[in-house]
Amino acid sequence: AFVYRRRRWVLVLMLVLAAGAAPLAAGTADQLSAGGWLDPNSESAKVGDRLESEFGGGRTSYVALVRSDTAGADARSVEFQAAIAATVAPLLDDPRVSEITGYAETGDDRFISVAGDTAYVVIGLDMSTDESIDAVDSIEGSLATPNGYSVALTGFGPIQKDSAELSEKDLLRAETVSLPIAALVLILVFASIVAAGMPLLVAGLAIPSALALINLLARETEMSIYVLNIATMLGLALAIDYSLFITSRFREELAKGRSVEQAVTIAVGTAGKAIFFSGAAVAIGLSGLLWFQASALSSIGVGGAIVVLTSVTFSLTFLPALLGMLG
């Protein structure tokens, strides 16, 4: 009833908040990390630190795979090994690189492919596994591959970096596909473009608001890049879901002959109450991920809880105010 009486003020306030959140939301990806999947206090992390301190092998590593463009090349040959040496030579003076190990250093055939035409070297790094993700571009850019050869990096750092980039592309593709489908389904359900647009409008306000809060939080603690996927997809689903409940109940009450004010009050007092407790339960459930020591998992829990709360907030304030104005 309060939202209905102050519907214009509520509507303007929520729009201003969402508009203010938009610039922050746009820069959220820059604050997020591709790492955070490992527990720095785990036994394996302690073993890695000990190996580095006692044997100097570095805390993590990349694997550089070197191929020749010449068919039937011999990876054991002097020429091939010289090409590998030239490729990694710029890294020898890099303080982040602790050692480089391959066939030339060990004579071990395990560094040579079964076909004998490809070889790899292990680039030991004096940094944590998560830090190795941010170093991929600079290390890769330092490699001086001779003509006729190609090199590719793999290992935890390169794989996580590529996975994060693919995640962002997949998110864009998912949005491109899911939004038109959601809009079509809503139009079929409501048989009205205006009514169908309500849930999508709530999603369009709730998601940027959640991303803005995640941006601010990511400046204080490590947050995973995958929070973007969670926030966008979960926010879209919940905003549509919650708005669908309230809008449907609002239209049912209008069909019974209720006034607009009565329809808004009853819709929020019934469907809105269910949404409030449903959102609280989902947020509490996602917060269970905070018990994990790996920051990527805990940040997904926090990000998910934030987007649930923003979806509930806009569904119980902005949407009833808009319904009250449009009638």
Secondary structure as GFF3:
##gff-version 3
##sequence-region A 1 327
A	DSSP	alpha_helix	2	5	.	.	.	ID=ss1
A	DSSP	alpha_helix	7	26	.	.	.	ID=ss2
A	DSSP	alpha_helix	28	31	.	.	.	ID=ss3
A	DSSP	alpha_helix	43	55	.	.	.	ID=ss4
A	DSSP	beta_strand	60	68	.	.	.	ID=ss5
A	DSSP	alpha_helix	78	88	.	.	.	ID=ss6
A	DSSP	three_ten_helix	89	93	.	.	.	ID=ss7
A	DSSP	beta_strand	97	101	.	.	.	ID=ss8
A	DSSP	alpha_helix	103	106	.	.	.	ID=ss9
A	DSSP	three_ten_helix	109	111	.	.	.	ID=ss10
A	DSSP	beta_strand	118	125	.	.	.	ID=ss11
A	DSSP	alpha_helix	131	134	.	.	.	ID=ss12
A	DSSP	alpha_helix	136	142	.	.	.	ID=ss13
A	DSSP	beta_strand	149	154	.	.	.	ID=ss14
A	DSSP	alpha_helix	156	190	.	.	.	ID=ss15
A	DSSP	alpha_helix	193	218	.	.	.	ID=ss16
A	DSSP	alpha_helix	227	255	.	.	.	ID=ss17
A	DSSP	alpha_helix	260	267	.	.	.	ID=ss18
A	DSSP	pi_helix	268	272	.	.	.	ID=ss19
A	DSSP	alpha_helix	273	287	.	.	.	ID=ss20
A	DSSP	three_ten_helix	288	291	.	.	.	ID=ss21
A	DSSP	alpha_helix	295	316	.	.	.	ID=ss22
A	DSSP	alpha_helix	318	326	.	.	.	ID=ss23
###
